[in-house]
């Protein structure tokens, strides 16, 4: 059974930093894409960043480019999201998503992901 478990959320002030972790288990993700999405109250879940597990290529939404960094630790089967220069508009529940094995262009849509974690709350106070 595939499990994605997020951790690392919390409350920070504007300009602060957090590092989110997503520990994956239950299958190999060596040919998968893994991503972070977020969902603010009253809004739809939106793409933040994605990493190709095998090539380590990364892609970011423009709203976080230059502030957030996605990475992975193959030995720990864990994906990270380092978030710097946080803003109040970054406040949301952050979800980790993973695809089954696939090749080609990175997926940016919610429906393209097969597995999801339970989410971790990030709150940025002004």
C-alpha angles and dihedrals in degrees: 000000000000116000131183115189120189126200140162102071123135148124120305137163124249110286093026130122138234134178118214122201130201115194113200127201141162101059143021117276097189092119097034138098117234123196148175121232129176137207124200121198111286093007136100123257109271136197119257109166141338136198130199102227096212102039096029089224112158136203131189140195110249091243092066102029110128093016104059129052126194119202141158139219109212095194092054096037087229134136122206136200114201108198120194133173090024119200131200089251088063088069108121145105106281118215131195116218133187135191130216114251111306142149134209132049118007115261117244101173127088093231092059092067122087102192133040138186126225095257135243125235120240117188122183115192122206 
